[in-house]
Amino acid sequence: MAVKLHPDWELPDGALEEPFRTDLVEAIRREAALRLFAGGKISSGYGAQMLGISRWEFIDLLRESGMIPLFSYGEGELDGELGALDGFAPVKPHA
């Protein structure tokens, strides 16, 4: 079940005139999706859905933000992944 968030902020008159209002709402939504993903609360697919973009666009947004790693390995997990690669044949350079 999804939860709806309704921030209650008091702002000065005229602070939310267009197009600033739309830009602000989109920036807040984008930041929320990035932080929820970074905190492990949502998947990249759900983040994309929140923003009305494709999953690949969300992944690009994660990369562009520079603050959120797309992959997060626990202790020893990266070593296990790299060890699994040792079983593959070496790639020969193109002549």
Buried (B, 14 or more C-beta within 10 A) or exposed (E): EEEEEEEEEEEEEEEEEEEEEEEEEEEEBBEBBBBBBBEEEBEBEBBBBBBEBEBEEBBEBBEEBEEBEEEEEEEEEEEEEEEEEEEEEEEEEEE
